[in-house]
Amino acid sequence: MRQPFQAAESGESALIAELFRREGLAVEVVSPEQLEYRDNVLRRGDFAIDLIFRRLKVQEFLVRFDLSHPLLRAYRDHAVCMVNSFRSELAQKKAIFDLLTDEEITADFPAAERKAIKEFIPWTRVVQETKTKYHNRTVDLPDFILHNRSKLVLRPNDDGPDQQSVRGSEVDEPAWEKAVRSALRNPYVVQEALEPVVDVFPVLQYGHLEMQKMRVDVHPHSYLGKVQGCSSWLTAAGPAGFSSLSGIAPTFILEQK
């Protein structure tokens, strides 16, 4: 499904569509305004749809459309199977890490799960005017963020082009103070900063193949409550900020025989 107002298919969507066409499946890349729902069938013109892979976010969808949209009506009626359902977006909200790193909430979790949380999830809090716990001591959250710039990072709760992550070690104090004020007005989280994973990848840009340093974020893929695989999202290495040099990459887990 194409983003609203997107004039052409993204390269990623076109590649996925072509892959399924080679397997003999009828595939179209559509935008939400092209859909209609009639006779219990979701359609784009004469093209009937029984499975849809959602790419646009719920927030972006609701800015443009309401709950009577054909896609939502077909989804409620179980007339279409949606890959990456609306419910799955809860797992993409960074605020969920606030809950997972709050020991009062996770106190009754199994010991193995609490150990995994401590090993793999950095301390996270939703940015707001409040007091909270940081390593067993109570702190005023906005004041703590302001005075611990070097070890913190501010991240938008939802990824998007309008709001960017800000790593405290990469900006000066005035810029950090401005970022904190903005985070208090918008849905943001603050996390303990971890060193990003950076490696060199071949990048085709403007018709030239170059080797560039890229930041790697691994995204697990889950189905029925279990991780079934993963992919990697690459972005240009360097100070936080918007960059068009980004994209998904296949991920392989290599094990010795």
N, C-alpha and C positions, 0 to 999 in steps of 0.2 A: 504494500500500500504506500503510495507516494505521499509526501508531505503536502499540506495545503499550500497553494500558490507556487509549488515547484513546477517550473516550466518544462522540465525534461526528466527522464528517468535518471536516477543516480547510477554511477558505474556499478556499485555493489548490487543494486536491485536488478539491473540489466543482466549481470553475470548469473545471478541466482535464477532469474527467469529462463535464461538460455540453457542452464544446466537441466532444469526440469523439462524444457521442451525437447531436449535430446533424449530424454527418457520416455517420450511419447505423451507427455501431459500438456493439456491446454492451459497456458499461463498468460496473464496480463498484469501489467503494473498499472494500478488505478489510483486516483485520488478520491478523497471522501465525497466531494461534491458531484462525482460521476455516478455514485451508487443510487439505486432505487430498490425498494422492497415491495414486491407484489406477488400475489398467489403463493405466498409462503416461500418465495425464492429471492435471494439477493442477486441483483443483476447490475451489470454495466452495459446498458443497451440490450443487445440480444445475447450477451455473454453471461451465462448462469454461473454463479459462484457458490461452491459448497465448502471451500476451505480458503481461509485468508490468513496471511502472515502480516501481522500488524507491525508497522514501523514507526508511526507517529505516536507521540506521548499523549496521555490522557489530558494533561493540562493544555497542550496545544489544540487538541480536539475540541475541548469544551470552550475555548476562547472563540471558536468559529461556529460551533454547532451546539444544539441542545439535546435533551434526552429522547427526543422523538426522531432522531436521525435514523435512516434506514439500517445502518450497520448495527446500532444498538437494538433496534426492534428485532432484527434477524438473530442477533446474539441471544436476546432474552427468550426467543421462541425456539432456541436450539436448531435453527434452520441453517446455521453455518458453524463450522468448526474453526475456532480462532487459535492460531499458533501465537504464543506470546500474548496471552489473554490480558484483559484489564486488571485482573487480580494479581498477575505476576509483577505489576509495577510496584507493589508494596515492597518487594525485595530490592528494588532499585533506589529506594529512598535512603539517603545516608543517615537520616535520623534514627533508623533502626539500630545503628551502632551505639546510640545513646542508651538504649534499653539494654543491649548486650554487655555494655561495659559498666553498668550500674550494678554493683554487687548486692544491693538490697533486693533487686529484681531477680538476679540469677542465683541467689543463695540456695534455692532448692533444686538447681540444675544438677544432673549427675556430675561427679567429680571429673570425669574425662572431658565433658563438654566445657566445664569451667576452665580446665587446663588449656583446651584448644583455643578458647576465647582469649585468654591471657597471652598466648603465644602468637596469635595471628591477627588480632583486632586491636588497633591502637585506641587508647583512651579517647572517647568522643562525647561531646555534649552539644545539644542544640543551643545556639547562641541566643541568649535572652537575659533579661535583668533578673538574676536569681543567685542563690548560693548553692554550691554543689560540693561534692567530695572529689578531691584529687589526691590519690595515694594516701587515703585514710586521714586527710586533713580537710577541713571545711574552708572554702575560698569563695570570695565574691567573684562570680564568673567574668563579668566585663573587665573588672580591674585585673584579674589574673591574666586574661588574654592580652591586655595592653602591656603588662610588665613582663611577659614571657614570650616575646616575639620570636626569638631565635629558635625555639623548639616547638612552635605551633604552626598549623596551617588552617586557613579558613576555606571551607568548601561549600558550594551551593548544595542545598538538599537535592535539587534536580539538576542534572547536567543540561546545559543549553548555551546558546551563543550570547545571551544577554548577561549572564552572571558567570564570573570566572573564579577559579581557585586562586588564593594568594598565600604564598609560602613566606612566613615571616623573615626567614634568613635571606630572602632575595629582594627585600624592599627596605627602605629606611623608615625611621619612626613616624614622620608625618604621613607617609603612604599607608603604614600599618594602622595608624589611628583612623584614617579615612576609611580603610577597609573594615575596621571593627564597627564604626558607625553605620556603614552600609549593611553589615551583617545583622545588626540589631533591628534593622527595618525590613529585612528580607529573610526568607527561609534559608538559613545557613547553619552549618555545624562547625565546631572547632575540634581539631584532632591533634594529638601529638604527631609531629612530623616524622616520617620514616624516610630513609634514603631511597630515592626512586631507583628502579632497575633500568639501566641504560645499556644499550648494545648497538652495534653497527648493522644496518640493514641496507639492501639495495633499494633505491627509491627512483621511480621513473617520474620525472618532473619536467614539464615543458619540452618533452621529446628527448630528454637526456637521462641516461641511467647514471646515478651517483650513489656513492656509499655515504650514508649519513647516520649520525647518532640519533637514536629514537628512544623515547621513554616507553616502557612496556607495562601495561596493566592487564592482568589475566582475569577473564570473566568466566566463572563456572556456569555450565548449563545444567539445569536441574529438571527432572521430570518425575512426577509422582513422589516428590519429597527426597529424591536421591540425585546426587551429582552424576551425570552421565557423560560429561565431557567438558571441554572448555575451548575458548578462543582468546586471542590477544588483541588488545586495542593499542595501536602505536600512535604516539604524538611526538612532534619535534621536541628534542631535548633543549632545555634552556629555561629562562625565567618564565613564570606562569603568565599566560595571556592567550589571546585568540591566535590560532594558527590553522590555516587551511591544509597544512601538511599533516594529515592524520588518516587513519583507516584501520579496518579489521584485518587480521592476519591469521592464517591457520596455525594451530599449536599442536606439537607432537610431544608426547611423553616418552622419552627413550629409557629403556630398561636393559640391563645386561642380561644376556641369555644364560 
